[in-house]
Amino acid sequence: MGEREGSIIARSDAGVQERLSKARVEIRLADLDRDAAKIANLFSQPSIIGHLSGIAPSRFVADKWNRIFEEQNTFIVPATPEGIKDLYESYNNNGLDSKKVLLVAENKEQIVGTVAVVKYTDPGLTYHIISQLDVDQYQRRRGIGRKLLRTADALIFLPRNMGGLGGVGAETGVIGINEGGFVGDMFKHEGYRSIGTQRDFCVSWDRRAREFPFRDSDRFQITRQEFFDSLQEKRVNIADLRKLLPKR
Ligand SMILES: CC(C)(COP(=O)(O)OP(=O)(O)OC[C@H]1O[C@@H](n2cnc3c(N)ncnc32)[C@H](O)[C@@H]1OP(=O)(O)O)[C@@H](O)C(=O)NCCC(=O)NCCS
């Protein structure tokens, strides 16, 4: 509990920035050799595993479902250090310039959150994709999720000469809740628009049923113009966004 006291006091009136300074969270590029075990630990949390597509609670479950999905090009990994390395094998091979980037939020040497950016240089993508937005269940409501999202957005939309990708748009999805529930509201607050639900978009673990059902995904998008228009309402200026960028 000691770690959370500051955030509870600050929550009454302060914004994200103040709570974050209490949380002392740093967003950086994941180093899978160093972080895989901690990420696996985070992804084992019951409230996270159901929101991640293709992560199984154990090797046994992953093996079983990989056999079932063999023909569907679906790839399930266990929430173990090896599984996490497999899942993110093609990430971070060229720092922030990689085609797929995984960022982690670190607090006192603990990994307390993640977010991934898949760049639209991937075949079939027209916008950058934001996914794997997750925060440790004991560290929520301290602004970490929003900071991860803002960092991903800053990376996508800041012009290249400011360290960003100069992207034209971003898309994201929230699994299986109408309009994304409160997570959808969080995206909307950051300037995203709901663009509807994509049926049977991915498989993810259902703890009660102990199986991988296909899940719907509530989709959200934002264009570069909408992103910059939203800054005023969010009271964020470009210089502050730049400070969010992890080091290259
Ligand atoms: C979604 C998630 C990443 C948010 O992380 P977080 O660090 O708690 O988010 P923040 O503290 O930055 O909260 C941002 C805002 O979201 C909203 N919010 C967050 N959690 C909420 C909750 N449980 N109920 C209602 N609103 C909530 C609030 O508006 C909040 O701002 P406020 O605290 O100033 O009111 C976290 O809840 C999580 O990991 N959930 C499980 C995985 C998941 O659903 N991921 C989403 C992608 S599929």
Ligand as a Chemical Component Dictionary entry (heavy atoms), coordinates in Angstrom:
data_LIG
# 
_chem_comp.id                   LIG 
_chem_comp.type                 NON-POLYMER 
_chem_comp.pdbx_formal_charge   0 
_chem_comp.three_letter_code    LIG 
# 
loop_
_chem_comp_atom.comp_id 
_chem_comp_atom.atom_id 
_chem_comp_atom.alt_atom_id 
_chem_comp_atom.type_symbol 
_chem_comp_atom.charge 
_chem_comp_atom.model_Cartn_x 
_chem_comp_atom.model_Cartn_y 
_chem_comp_atom.model_Cartn_z 
_chem_comp_atom.pdbx_ordinal 
LIG C1  C1  C 0 -7.285  0.461  -19.440 1  
LIG C2  C2  C 0 -6.079  0.603  -18.534 2  
LIG C3  C3  C 0 -4.801  0.445  -19.352 3  
LIG C4  C4  C 0 -6.103  2.025  -17.891 4  
LIG O1  O1  O 0 -4.916  2.180  -17.139 5  
LIG P1  P1  P 0 -4.819  3.221  -15.931 6  
LIG O2  O2  O 0 -3.375  3.438  -15.644 7  
LIG O3  O3  O 0 -5.682  2.810  -14.810 8  
LIG O4  O4  O 0 -5.449  4.520  -16.605 9  
LIG P2  P2  P 0 -5.334  6.026  -16.084 10 
LIG O5  O5  O 0 -5.051  6.090  -14.617 11 
LIG O6  O6  O 0 -4.418  6.753  -16.979 12 
LIG O7  O7  O 0 -6.819  6.511  -16.311 13 
LIG C5  C5  C 0 -7.193  7.273  -17.415 14 
LIG C6  C6  C 0 -8.701  7.546  -17.365 15 
LIG O8  O8  O 0 -9.424  6.380  -17.762 16 
LIG C7  C7  C 0 -10.629 6.301  -17.008 17 
LIG N1  N1  N 0 -10.604 5.112  -16.170 18 
LIG C8  C8  C 0 -9.516  4.346  -15.866 19 
LIG N2  N2  N 0 -9.899  3.283  -15.129 20 
LIG C9  C9  C 0 -11.233 3.395  -14.939 21 
LIG C10 C10 C 0 -12.200 2.600  -14.281 22 
LIG N3  N3  N 0 -11.871 1.469  -13.626 23 
LIG N4  N4  N 0 -13.486 2.999  -14.299 24 
LIG C11 C11 C 0 -13.850 4.128  -14.947 25 
LIG N5  N5  N 0 -12.961 4.945  -15.602 26 
LIG C12 C12 C 0 -11.683 4.557  -15.607 27 
LIG C13 C13 C 0 -10.708 7.544  -16.179 28 
LIG O9  O9  O 0 -11.342 8.568  -16.919 29 
LIG C14 C14 C 0 -9.241  7.862  -15.996 30 
LIG O10 O10 O 0 -8.965  9.180  -15.689 31 
LIG P3  P3  P 0 -9.152  9.745  -14.173 32 
LIG O11 O11 O 0 -8.491  8.750  -13.236 33 
LIG O12 O12 O 0 -8.464  11.064 -14.242 34 
LIG O13 O13 O 0 -10.633 9.823  -13.955 35 
LIG C15 C15 C 0 -6.128  -0.433 -17.358 36 
LIG O14 O14 O 0 -7.380  -0.338 -16.726 37 
LIG C16 C16 C 0 -5.929  -1.872 -17.825 38 
LIG O15 O15 O 0 -4.802  -2.321 -17.990 39 
LIG N6  N6  N 0 -7.031  -2.614 -18.032 40 
LIG C17 C17 C 0 -6.973  -4.032 -18.478 41 
LIG C18 C18 C 0 -6.535  -4.173 -19.920 42 
LIG C19 C19 C 0 -7.351  -3.347 -20.888 43 
LIG O16 O16 O 0 -8.578  -3.286 -20.824 44 
LIG N7  N7  N 0 -6.676  -2.681 -21.842 45 
LIG C20 C20 C 0 -7.313  -1.829 -22.827 46 
LIG C21 C21 C 0 -6.934  -2.162 -24.214 47 
LIG S1  S1  S 0 -7.783  -3.609 -24.821 48 
# 
loop_
_chem_comp_bond.comp_id 
_chem_comp_bond.atom_id_1 
_chem_comp_bond.atom_id_2 
_chem_comp_bond.value_order 
_chem_comp_bond.pdbx_ordinal 
LIG C1  C2  SING 1  
LIG C2  C3  SING 2  
LIG C2  C4  SING 3  
LIG C2  C15 SING 4  
LIG C4  O1  SING 5  
LIG O1  P1  SING 6  
LIG P1  O2  DOUB 7  
LIG P1  O3  SING 8  
LIG P1  O4  SING 9  
LIG O4  P2  SING 10 
LIG P2  O5  DOUB 11 
LIG P2  O6  SING 12 
LIG P2  O7  SING 13 
LIG O7  C5  SING 14 
LIG C5  C6  SING 15 
LIG C6  O8  SING 16 
LIG C6  C14 SING 17 
LIG O8  C7  SING 18 
LIG C7  N1  SING 19 
LIG C7  C13 SING 20 
LIG N1  C8  SING 21 
LIG N1  C12 SING 22 
LIG C8  N2  DOUB 23 
LIG N2  C9  SING 24 
LIG C9  C10 SING 25 
LIG C9  C12 DOUB 26 
LIG C10 N3  SING 27 
LIG C10 N4  DOUB 28 
LIG N4  C11 SING 29 
LIG C11 N5  DOUB 30 
LIG N5  C12 SING 31 
LIG C13 O9  SING 32 
LIG C13 C14 SING 33 
LIG C14 O10 SING 34 
LIG O10 P3  SING 35 
LIG P3  O11 DOUB 36 
LIG P3  O12 SING 37 
LIG P3  O13 SING 38 
LIG C15 O14 SING 39 
LIG C15 C16 SING 40 
LIG C16 O15 DOUB 41 
LIG C16 N6  SING 42 
LIG N6  C17 SING 43 
LIG C17 C18 SING 44 
LIG C18 C19 SING 45 
LIG C19 O16 DOUB 46 
LIG C19 N7  SING 47 
LIG N7  C20 SING 48 
LIG C20 C21 SING 49 
LIG C21 S1  SING 50 
# 
